[in-house]
Amino acid sequence: MNEFTVAFWLVCLALLALAASFIAVPIWRTRRGAWEVDETVRIQANVALFRERKHQLEMEFAAGEFDREQFDTLLLELQTSLLTDVNEEEPKAGAVPEAFSRSAPAVLAPLILMALLPLAAWLMYRQWGQLDDVELMDQFQRSVAASGDPEAAGELVLSLGQAVRDDPERPWAWYFLGENLSTLGMFDVANSAFRQAAGQMIEDEEKALALGRVALTAYILAQFEITPAVQGIIDEALAFNPDEPNILQLLTSEAEENGDYDAAIGYWRRLSQLNPDSQSARENIANLQRLRDGGEAVGPTIEVAVAIAEELQLDSRLRVFVAARNAEVQGMPPLAVADLAVADLPARIRLDDSMAVGPFNLSSASRAFVGVLVSQSGSANRGAGDYFVESEPFPVENPPPLLELVVSELVP
């Protein structure tokens, strides 16, 4: 049981205790009031009986049935009896006053309902609610926080993978499994997970979101080209939500690649309407307007010095990818990429917005990191036997003067 689930049940217990107090307090007050009423009636009855008996004694004394001494003795006994009755101890614990006993069915009914209500609520929520998704919420939140953290993403892939094996009909578990697989660069498996999520989503916007991720991973697998298959996914997503952000980003990238700056500006404006506070949208629109009007685009640049560790003996023909990635959003294409060969190293490279290969560029991110991959397969996707190195995240608007990266780590 994770921390979120424990907190959820603690809140439920607290609410149950609060609800119980609305029943228990009135019952306690009713029972206490019943004792008080019974005690008052008892005292009043004893006093009335005393007065009646005293009056009878006085009449008998006046009739000469006994002398003064006997009258005084009997009156004293009568007074002592009254004091004893009036000062009698409280009823024993467990004794039920007559008034309370008469109302027992009305009191017991809410008590029984109070005991059965939590059980009934739990059974109904288990049957028709989303308790399984509530229990997974902690892992969903950790998935969002695991952006750019392969170690955390690896742990979440294992736990979310177990969740979908136990119950394959959990769309959000599939979705966040795809997110963490994307963080690990496993875009082919992530694409399958997103497809599973999209197939189970009910709401149009949720289905469009999952399809947007399907399109994005398919776009990456197609080496950043909108193939007919990718276009089919795009059309399907737009049918559910014409303003799906991932799709708009892809269309923006395609328009920029084709030099259709007016279309690209239009897509960025639609994105800016979804997030009016987006600084990156305004910067991208300004850059595209400069390009359309024949000016030079401006934007952040990152200087990177790349070398291979001296102890590594690598084929000079192997491809080397130098990529800047968003440090705050997982599973996204690179913001800028340079494609080299081992023979070109050591080298100094400048990454900027003109080197974007996907729907996002450096201007669209606030924090980024740079990774260098020496690929045995020639693919930009990391695989076993490749060598890599990554920098620490840094602000895009104020990057280090020069990032010096030496490739040395082996992908297991």
N, C-alpha and C positions, 0 to 999 in steps of 0.2 A: 504494500500500500504506500503510495507516494505522499509527499507533503501536502500537495493540493487536495488529495482525497481525504487525508486526515483533517485538514482544515474544514473541508466541506461537511464532514460528519459532525465535527465539533459545533459548527454553526447550527446544524440541524438539531442537535441535542439542546443547545441553548434556546432555540426557538420553541422546542417541545416543552422545556421547563417553564418558559414564559407563558405558553398556552395553558399548561397544567395549573399555573397559579391562578388563572381566571376561574378555574373550577374549584380548586382546593380552598382558596381563601374564603369564598362565599359559604362553602360547606362548613368550614371551621367556625365561621362567625354564626352560622345558623345553629350549629350544635351548641356553641357557647351560649347563644341567646336562649335556646330551648332549656338549658340547665337553669339559667337565670329566671326564666318564666316559671318553671316548676318549683324553684326554691321560694319565689314570692308567693305563689299559690299555697304552698305548704305552711308558710308562716302565718298567712292570713287565716287559713283554716284553723290552725292551732289557737290563735288569739280569739277567733269567734267561738270555738269550743270552750275555751277558758271562761269567757264572759257568760256563756249559757250555763255552764256548771256552777259558776259563782252565784249567778242569779238564783239558781235552784237551791243552793245551800242557804242563801239568805232567806228564801221563802220557807224552807224547812225549819230554820232557826226561829223565825217569827212565829211559826205554828207550834213551837215548843217541843219539837221532836228530839232535840238534844240541847245541852247547856252551852254556855259561852266557851268553856274550855275545849269541848269537843268541836265547836264551830271553828275556833281559832286553829286547832290542829288540822282539821280538814282543809281549811282555806290555805294554810301553809303548804300542805301537800300538793294542793292544786297549783299554787304559784311555782313551787319547785318543779312540778311536772311541765309547766309551760316553759320555764327557762331551759329545761333540758331539751325539749322539743325544738325550741327556736335556735339554740346553739348547737344543734346536732351537726356532726362532721359532714364534709362534702361527700357525695355518693362515691362509691368505690370505682376505680378505673375499669372501664369496660361496660359499666352499667349504662343503659340507654334510656334517656328520658322519654316519657310517653309521647310528647309532641314530636320528638325526633323520630321515634319509632314509627309513628303514623306516616311520616314523610319519607321513610326509608327507600321505597321504590323510586321516588323522584330523585333521590340523592344518588342511589347506586347506578342509575342509568347513565348519567354523565361520566361517572367514574369508569364504568365499563367501556364507554365510547372513547374516553381519553386513553385507555390502555390499548384498545384495538385500532385507533386511528393511525398511529405511526406504522404499525404493521401493514395495514391496508394501503397506506400511502406508499410505503416502500415496495410492496408487491405490484401496485399499479405503475409506479415509476419504472420498475424493472421491466414491466411488460411493454409499456407504451412510451416511456421516456427515453432520454439519451444518457443513461448512467454510464455506459461504456465510454462515451466521448468525454464525459466529465472526468472519469478516471484517467483518460489519456491527455487531459488538458495540460498537465505539467510537462509532458513530453512535447506537446505542440509549442508551448512557450519556450522550452529549451531549444527547439528547432530554430525558432526565430533568433534566439541569442547565439546559436552555433554558427552564424554566418561567418565564413572565412576561417573556421576552426575545424580542420579535418579530424582531429582526435575526438572532439565532442560529437561531430557528425557521424563518425564511425560507430560510436557507442549507441547513438540514436537509431542508426540503421539496423543494428541488432535488435533493439527493443521494439521498434516499430515493425520490423520484419516479423517478429514473433507475434505481434498483435494481429497482423493481417493473415498470418497462418492460422491463428486461433479462430478468427472471424473475418473471412474475406470481404464481407459486406460492410466495410467501415470506410467510407469515401475519404474522410479527412485523415485517417491513418495512412491511406495510400498516398494522399497528397503530400503530407509532410515526409513520408518515406522518400518520395521523389525529390523533395527539396534537399534532403540530406545527401541523397545519392548525387545530386547535381553539385553539391559542395565538394564531394570527393572526385568530381570529374567523370563519374560513371553515367554519361548522358544517355547511353542506349538503354540501360536498366531504368533510369529515371523516366525516360519517355514512356516505358511500359507502365510504370507506377502511375504516372499522370493520366494515362489512358484509362486505367482502372478507376481512378478517382472520377474522371469526367463521365464515365459510363454509369456511375452510381449517384452523381449529383442530381438533385431535383430542381432546385431554384435555378432560374436562367442565368443570373449573374455568377453563381457559384460554378455552374457548368462551363460558362465562358471563361472564368478564371483558370480552371483546370485545363481547358482546351488551349488557352493562351500559353500555358507551360508546355503542353504537348507540342504546339507550334514552335516555341522557342527552342526546345531540345532537338526537335527535328531539323530546325534551321541550322543549329550548331553541327549536328551530325552530317548535314549536307554541305559542310564546309562553307557556311554562311551564304548560302544561295537559296532563294525562294523557288524551289522546284515545284512542279505541278502538284506533288503530294503535299508539300508544305502549304501551297495556295489553297488546296482543298480544306485543310484544317483551319486556315485563316477564315475562309468563307463560312465554315460551320460555326466558329466562335463568334463572328460578327453577327450571325443570325440570332444568337442569344443575347448579345450585348454589343451594340455598334461602337461603344466607347471602351472596349476592353483594353487596358493600358499596354499589356505585352504585345498585343496585335498592332496597336498604333505605333509602338516603338519599331516593330519590324517593318511596317509600311514606311515609316520615316526613313529608316536606313536604306530601304530599296529606292526610295525617291532621291535621296542624296547620291547614292551610287550612280543613278541614271542621270544626274544633273538636273533633275526636276525640282528646283528649289522652291517654286511656288507650292507644289504639293507637299513637300517636306515641311515648309512653314505652316501650312494648313494643319498637318497632323500635329505639329508641336503646339499649335494654338489650342487644338482640342485637348491635348494633354494638360496644358496650362489651365484649362477650365476645370479639369478634374482636381487640380491642386493649384489654386490661385497664388499660393505663396512660394511656388517653385522658382528658385533663382536660376537653376540650370535650364529650365524651359525658356526663360527670358534671354539667357545668354546664347542658347542655341538658335533662337529666332533671330537675334541680332547678327550672329555669325552668318547664318544662311542669307539674310538680307544683304550683307556685305558681299558675299560670293555672287549672289544674283545680280548685284549692281556693279560687278567687276572689281570690287575691292578685295583686300586680303582678309582672310578670317583670322580672328585672334582667339586666344584661349590659353589654358595652362600648358606648360611643357615640363617634361621630366628628363633629366640627363642621367644616363645609366652607363656605367663602365662594366663590361662583361668579360670574364675570363674563365678558363678551364683550370681546375686544380692540377698542379704539376704532376701529381702521382697518377693521374688518369691518362691512359693511352687510348684515345678514341679515334674512330674512323673519321677522317677529315671531311667525308661526304655527308655525314649525318646532319640532319636539319636541326636548327636551333631557333626556338621561339622565345622572344622576349615580349612579355605581355603585362600590361597594367590592368588590374582588376579592382572592382568596387569592393572596399573592405567592409561595407555595411549591408550589402544585399547579396544573398547567396544565390548560386545557380544562374548567374547572368553571364553573357558573353564578355570577352575582354573589352576594355575601354579603348585600348590601343595595342597594336601588335607589330613587331618587327620580325621578319623571317630571314634568318641567316644560315650559314653552315659553319661547322666546327673550324673549317679552314680559314674563316673570316676573323676568328678570335685570336687574341683579345681585340675588342672593339669598343668604341664609344658611340652610343646611340641616343638620339633625342626622340622621345615619344610625345605626340601632340594629337589634337583632335583630327587631323587629316589622316591618321593611321587607324581610325576606328574601323572595325570589320563587322560590327553588329549594329544593333539599334541604339547603342549607348556609346558616348565618347567621354573623354576626361572631364569636359565641362558639366556633364550630368551627375558627377559624383562629388561628395564633400571629402571623403577619405578613400585612399587607395593603397594598394601594395603592388610591387612588381615581382614577377616570377620569371625565371629562366628555365627552359626545358630543353634538354638534348634528347631528341626522340629517335629511338631505334626503328620505329615503324614508319616514320615520316609524318605521323599524325600529331595534331596539336593536343590531343587528349592524352593525359598521362597514363602510362602503362608499365607493367613490370619490366625491369631492365633499363628503364630510362634513368637519366640523371637530372637533378633539378636543384634549384636554390630559390628562396623567397625572401623578400625584405620584410621589415616590420611595417605596419600601416603608418601612413603619414597624411597630413592635410594636403589636398590637391592644390589649394590656392597658395600654399607655402611649403613646397616640397624641399627635400634636402638639396643643397647645391649640386651634389654628385652622389648617386647611389653606386657603390662598388660591390658587385655581386660575383662570387666565385663559385662555379658549379662543382659540387663535390658529393652530394647525397644521392644514393641509389634508391630507386623506387622498388620496394620489395615485391 
